[in-house]
């Protein structure tokens, strides 16, 4: 059975390849993914969730995928991209996918790197 087949009506899919740890694929109606990475704080090492991907259906039926970046020096996480789709809109000539990129200028990149 192909979990990603369109007829199952699931709204989102995720495919994760974690090298020797394994592989994971799923289709679902909502999805939240956190990506952590090892970092150093003073003399201590810790895992920090640096990227979050949040997927949900909006009240108007549209679907949204938000990409959020987190940094320990920031007061709050930053949404850097929001991808919207309207799969229920059939018969239109334009693509039903819209991408809003936010906070991706050079100043934001320098700030994110701690420079």
C-alpha positions, 0 to 999 in steps of 0.5 A, a space after each residue: 500500500 502506497 501511503 502517499 497515493 493521492 486518493 487517500 485524501 491526506 493533506 500532508 506527507 513527510 519523508 525522513 531519511 535518517 541515514 543508518 537510523 532508518 527511514 520514515 514516511 507518512 501521510 497525515 492531516 496535520 504535521 509538526 516536525 522539529 529538527 535539532 542540532 548539537 550546539 555548545 553553550 559555554 562549556 556545555 553541549 546541548 541539543 537545540 531545536 533550530 528548525 520547526 515545520 508546522 503544517 495545518 489546514 486553515 478555517 477556509 480549507 487552505 493548507 499551510 506549511 510554515 518554516 520556523 527558525 529558532 536561535 537561543 539569542 532570539 526572544 522568539 522564533 521567526 517564521 521564514 517561509 509560509 507555503 499556502 495551497 488551495 487544493 479545493 480550487 479546481 479548474 483554475 489556470 494558475 497554480 494553487 501554491 503560493 510561497 511567502 518568504 520572510 526575513 531572508 535578507 543579508 541582515 537577517 542571515 548575519 544576525 542569525 549567524 551571530 555575526 
